[in-house]
Amino acid sequence: MDARRAVGVAKRAGDAEVEKAARAQVHEAKLALGERGPVWWNDGAPDENRKMVRNSSYADWWEAAGGSSED
């Protein structure tokens, strides 16, 4: 979170160089957490990361759990 805060501080200050460095730190942290980079699992499930829940294989579960089809 420190890197994310640094991005905000740099943006508010208008310091493009510091912002670029802070964004690089955010990227490194996300790589370390497994949020970016190569897939580290292989369970055969389809990647539905960029789908709205109503357009995914989780649509029925979502509605049964009280989710709206508008979500």
N, C-alpha and C positions, 0 to 999 in steps of 0.2 A: 504494500500500500504506500510505502514511502515514495516509490518511483512514480506511482499514479499522482500522488500529491505534488510531487516535483513538476510533473507535466502541467498541472493547473497553475502552480505558482509562476512557472516560466511563461505560460500563455498570458496570464494577467499582466506580467511585467513586459510582455512583448519581446522576450529574449529568445529568438529562433534557435540560436546555438544550444542554449541550455535545454530548451524544449526537445530538440533532436536527441540530445544525450539522454534525457529522461525517458523518452520514448524507446530508446535502445535498451535502457534498463528494464522497462516494462516488458519488452519483448523477451529479454533474457530470463526474466522471472517466469513468464508464461511457458517458455520452453522447459525450464526446470520443473515446473508443476505438471508438465504433460499436456497443457492446454493448446500448445502449438507444436508443430514439427511432425515427424512421422508417427503414424498410428502405432501404439504400443500394445494393442490388444488384437486378438483375432478370434472372435467368437462366432463369426459367420453372420452376425446380425447386420441388416442394412444400415447405412449411415443416414440417419434422418435428422441430422443436426440443423440443416437449413430449411426444414419444412415447418409449416404451421401445424400445430397438433391436430387440427381437424383434417389435414391432408396426409396424416401419417398413419402408421399401423396402430397408434395409440388412441385414435379417435373415439372408439367405443368406450375404452377405459376412461378417457377424459370426461365424456358426457355422463357416464355412470357415477363418476366422482363429483359431479356437480358443475363441471366446466360447461361453458357456453359454446355453442357452435360458432359464435361470433368471435371467439378468442383466437 
